[in-house]
Amino acid sequence: MDEHLPRSAAPYVVQVRLLRPGCFDTTAPSNTSSGTTFTPRGSRWTPDYIDAAADAIVRLCVHHGARYVAVVGHSGGAIFSSVIIGRHVGVIDASLLVSTPGDLCI
């Protein structure tokens, strides 16, 4: 579990951060994902990245015995989350997508 996240009041809740490729965590700058932010726009949205993130969520669920997954995505993370939801139905049970750029009603 990420020691930089606030402890949950419920002992059965596990909080995990997934960072998009090339991004870092401002509360713990040593937490940096692999990849680079200096790639052409859109190259971080490839099916490989989306599928790897969905696979990570599934693996985390198995590891922690999770039965329910809720995600919060902000800006590009909201787009990333919405694509996972559409591409991997059933992996995510609930979502809060904040400041989502673009039109998700397609």
LOVOFI-639740 format. One line per 3 residues: number of its first residue (from 1); for each residue x, z, y of N, C-alpha, C. Coordinates in Angstrom, 1 decimal. Example, Ala and Ser with C-alpha at 12.3 -4.5 7.8 and 13.67 -1.06 7.14 Angstrom:
// LOVOFI-639740
1	13.2/7.8/-5.7/12.3/7.8/-4.5/13.2/7.8/-3.3 ~ 12.8/7.1/-2.2/13.7/7.1/-1.1/12.9/7.9/0.0 .
END
This chain:
// LOVOFI-639740
1	0.9/0.0/-1.2/0.0/0.0/0.0/0.9/0.0/1.2 ~ 0.5/-0.7/2.3/1.2/-0.8/3.5/1.2/0.6/4.3 ~ 2.4/1.2/4.4/2.4/2.5/5.1/2.1/2.4/6.6 .
4	2.0/1.2/7.2/1.7/1.0/8.6/0.2/0.9/8.9 ~ -0.6/0.8/7.8/-2.0/0.8/8.0/-2.6/2.2/8.1 ~ -3.6/2.5/8.8/-4.2/3.8/8.8/-4.8/4.2/7.5 .
7	-4.7/5.4/7.1/-5.3/5.8/5.8/-6.8/5.8/5.9 ~ -7.4/5.3/4.9/-8.8/5.2/4.8/-9.4/6.6/4.5 ~ -10.6/6.8/5.0/-11.3/8.1/4.7/-11.8/8.1/3.3 .
10	-12.0/6.9/2.7/-12.4/6.8/1.3/-11.2/6.6/0.4 ~ -11.0/7.4/-0.6/-9.8/7.3/-1.4/-9.8/6.0/-2.3 ~ -11.0/5.4/-2.4/-11.1/4.2/-3.3/-10.9/2.9/-2.5 .
13	-10.6/3.0/-1.2/-10.4/1.8/-0.4/-9.0/1.5/-0.3 ~ -8.6/0.2/-0.5/-7.2/-0.2/-0.4/-7.2/-1.2/0.7 ~ -6.3/-1.1/1.7/-6.1/-2.0/2.8/-4.8/-2.8/2.6 .
16	-4.9/-4.1/2.8/-3.8/-4.9/2.6/-3.8/-6.0/3.7 ~ -2.6/-6.3/4.2/-2.5/-7.4/5.2/-1.8/-8.6/4.5 ~ -2.4/-9.8/4.7/-1.8/-11.0/4.3/-1.4/-11.7/5.6 .
19	-0.1/-12.1/5.7/0.3/-12.8/6.9/0.4/-14.3/6.6 ~ -0.1/-15.1/7.5/0.0/-16.5/7.3/1.5/-16.9/7.4 ~ 1.8/-18.1/6.8/3.2/-18.5/6.7/3.9/-18.5/8.1 .
22	5.0/-17.9/8.2/5.8/-17.9/9.4/5.4/-16.8/10.4 ~ 4.4/-16.0/10.1/3.9/-15.0/11.0/4.5/-13.7/10.7 ~ 4.4/-12.8/11.7/5.0/-11.4/11.5/4.0/-10.4/12.0 .
25	4.2/-9.2/11.6/3.3/-8.1/11.9/3.8/-7.4/13.1 ~ 3.1/-7.3/14.2/3.6/-6.7/15.5/3.8/-5.2/15.4 ~ 3.0/-4.6/14.4/3.2/-3.1/14.3/4.4/-2.8/13.4 .
28	4.9/-3.7/12.6/6.0/-3.5/11.8/6.8/-4.9/11.7 ~ 7.5/-5.2/12.7/8.2/-6.5/12.8/9.0/-6.9/11.5 ~ 9.4/-5.9/10.8/10.2/-6.2/9.6/9.3/-6.8/8.5 .
31	8.0/-6.7/8.6/7.0/-7.3/7.7/6.8/-8.8/8.2 ~ 7.5/-9.7/7.6/7.5/-11.1/8.0/7.2/-11.9/6.8 ~ 6.3/-12.9/6.9/6.0/-13.7/5.8/7.0/-14.8/5.6 .
34	7.1/-15.4/4.5/8.0/-16.5/4.3/7.4/-17.7/5.0 ~ 8.2/-18.7/5.3/7.7/-19.9/6.0/8.2/-19.9/7.4 ~ 7.8/-20.9/8.2/8.2/-20.9/9.6/7.0/-21.3/10.4 .
37	7.0/-20.7/11.6/6.0/-21.1/12.6/6.3/-22.4/13.3 ~ 7.5/-22.9/13.2/7.9/-24.0/13.9/7.7/-25.3/13.1 ~ 6.6/-25.3/12.3/6.3/-26.5/11.6/5.2/-27.2/12.3 .
40	5.0/-28.5/12.1/3.9/-29.2/12.8/2.6/-28.6/12.6 ~ 1.8/-28.6/13.7/0.4/-28.0/13.6/-0.3/-28.5/12.4 ~ -0.9/-27.6/11.7/-1.7/-28.0/10.6/-1.0/-27.9/9.3 .
43	0.4/-27.9/9.3/1.1/-27.9/8.1/1.0/-26.5/7.4 ~ 0.5/-25.5/8.1/0.4/-24.2/7.4/-1.0/-24.1/6.8 ~ -1.8/-25.1/6.8/-3.1/-25.1/6.3/-3.3/-26.0/5.0 .
46	-2.1/-26.3/4.4/-2.2/-27.1/3.2/-2.9/-26.4/2.1 ~ -3.4/-27.2/1.1/-4.0/-26.6/0.0/-3.1/-25.7/-0.8 ~ -1.8/-25.9/-0.8/-0.9/-25.0/-1.5/-0.9/-23.6/-0.8 .
49	-0.9/-23.6/0.5/-0.9/-22.3/1.2/-2.2/-21.6/1.0 ~ -3.3/-22.3/1.1/-4.6/-21.7/0.9/-4.8/-21.2/-0.5 ~ -4.4/-22.0/-1.5/-4.5/-21.6/-2.9/-3.6/-20.4/-3.2 .
52	-2.4/-20.4/-2.6/-1.5/-19.2/-2.8/-2.1/-17.9/-2.2 ~ -2.7/-18.0/-1.1/-3.4/-16.9/-0.5/-4.5/-16.4/-1.3 ~ -5.3/-17.3/-1.8/-6.4/-16.9/-2.7/-5.9/-16.3/-4.0 .
55	-4.8/-16.8/-4.5/-4.2/-16.2/-5.7/-3.7/-14.8/-5.4 ~ -3.1/-14.6/-4.2/-2.6/-13.3/-3.9/-3.7/-12.3/-3.8 ~ -4.9/-12.7/-3.2/-6.0/-11.8/-3.2/-6.5/-11.4/-4.6 .
58	-6.6/-12.4/-5.4/-7.0/-12.2/-6.8/-6.1/-11.2/-7.5 ~ -4.8/-11.4/-7.3/-3.7/-10.6/-8.0/-3.8/-9.2/-7.4 ~ -4.0/-9.0/-6.1/-4.1/-7.7/-5.5/-5.4/-7.0/-6.1 .
61	-6.5/-7.7/-6.2/-7.7/-7.1/-6.8/-7.4/-6.6/-8.2 ~ -6.8/-7.4/-9.0/-6.5/-7.0/-10.4/-5.5/-5.8/-10.4 ~ -4.5/-5.8/-9.5/-3.5/-4.7/-9.5/-4.2/-3.4/-9.0 .
64	-5.1/-3.5/-8.1/-5.7/-2.2/-7.5/-7.1/-1.9/-8.2 ~ -7.6/-2.8/-9.0/-8.9/-2.6/-9.7/-10.0/-2.8/-8.7 ~ -9.8/-3.6/-7.7/-10.9/-3.8/-6.7/-12.1/-4.6/-7.3 .
67	-13.3/-4.2/-6.9/-14.5/-4.9/-7.3/-15.1/-5.6/-6.1 ~ -14.7/-5.4/-4.9/-15.3/-6.0/-3.7/-14.2/-6.3/-2.7 ~ -14.2/-7.4/-2.1/-13.2/-7.8/-1.2/-13.9/-8.2/0.1 .
70	-13.4/-7.6/1.2/-13.9/-7.9/2.6/-12.6/-8.3/3.3 ~ -12.7/-9.4/4.1/-11.6/-9.8/4.9/-12.0/-9.8/6.4 ~ -11.0/-9.6/7.2/-11.1/-9.7/8.7/-10.1/-10.8/9.1 .
73	-10.5/-11.8/9.7/-9.6/-12.8/10.2/-9.8/-13.0/11.7 ~ -8.6/-13.1/12.4/-8.7/-13.3/13.8/-8.0/-14.6/14.2 ~ -8.6/-15.5/15.0/-8.1/-16.7/15.5/-7.7/-17.6/14.3 .
76	-6.4/-17.9/14.2/-6.0/-18.8/13.0/-6.3/-18.1/11.7 ~ -6.2/-16.8/11.7/-6.5/-16.1/10.4/-8.0/-16.2/10.1 ~ -8.8/-16.4/11.1/-10.3/-16.6/10.8/-10.5/-18.0/10.2 .
79	-9.8/-19.0/10.7/-9.9/-20.3/10.1/-9.3/-20.3/8.6 ~ -8.2/-19.6/8.5/-7.5/-19.5/7.2/-8.5/-18.9/6.2 ~ -9.1/-17.7/6.6/-10.0/-17.0/5.8/-11.2/-17.9/5.4 .
82	-11.8/-18.6/6.4/-12.9/-19.4/6.1/-12.7/-20.5/5.2 ~ -11.5/-21.1/5.2/-11.1/-22.1/4.2/-11.0/-21.5/2.8 ~ -10.4/-20.3/2.7/-10.3/-19.7/1.4/-11.8/-19.4/0.9 .
85	-12.6/-19.0/1.8/-14.0/-18.7/1.3/-14.7/-20.0/0.8 ~ -14.5/-21.1/1.5/-15.1/-22.3/1.1/-14.5/-22.9/-0.1 ~ -13.2/-22.8/-0.2/-12.4/-23.4/-1.3/-12.4/-22.6/-2.6 .
88	-12.5/-21.3/-2.5/-12.4/-20.4/-3.6/-13.6/-19.5/-3.6 ~ -14.7/-20.0/-3.9/-16.0/-19.3/-3.9/-15.9/-18.1/-4.9 ~ -16.3/-16.9/-4.4/-16.4/-15.7/-5.3/-15.1/-14.9/-5.1 .
91	-14.1/-15.3/-4.5/-12.9/-14.5/-4.3/-13.1/-13.4/-3.2 ~ -13.8/-13.8/-2.1/-14.1/-12.9/-1.0/-15.6/-12.7/-1.0 ~ -16.0/-11.4/-0.9/-17.4/-11.0/-0.9/-18.0/-10.9/0.5 .
94	-17.2/-10.6/1.5/-17.7/-10.4/2.9/-16.5/-10.7/3.8 ~ -16.9/-11.2/5.0/-15.9/-11.5/6.0/-16.4/-11.3/7.4 ~ -15.4/-11.0/8.3/-15.6/-10.9/9.7/-14.6/-11.8/10.3 .
97	-15.1/-12.9/10.9/-14.2/-13.9/11.5/-14.3/-13.8/13.0 ~ -13.2/-13.4/13.7/-13.2/-13.1/15.1/-12.4/-14.2/15.8 ~ -13.0/-14.7/17.0/-12.3/-15.6/17.8/-11.9/-16.9/17.0 .
100	-12.9/-17.4/16.2/-12.6/-18.5/15.4/-12.5/-19.8/16.2 ~ -11.4/-20.4/16.3/-11.3/-21.7/17.0/-11.9/-22.8/16.1 ~ -12.6/-23.7/16.8/-13.2/-24.8/16.0/-14.6/-24.6/15.7 .
103	-15.2/-25.6/15.0/-16.6/-25.6/14.6/-16.7/-25.4/13.1 ~ -17.1/-24.2/12.6/-17.2/-24.0/11.2/-18.5/-24.5/10.6 ~ -19.4/-25.1/11.4/-20.7/-25.6/10.9/-20.6/-27.1/10.6 .
106	-19.8/-27.3/9.5/-19.6/-28.7/9.1/-20.2/-29.0/7.8 .
END
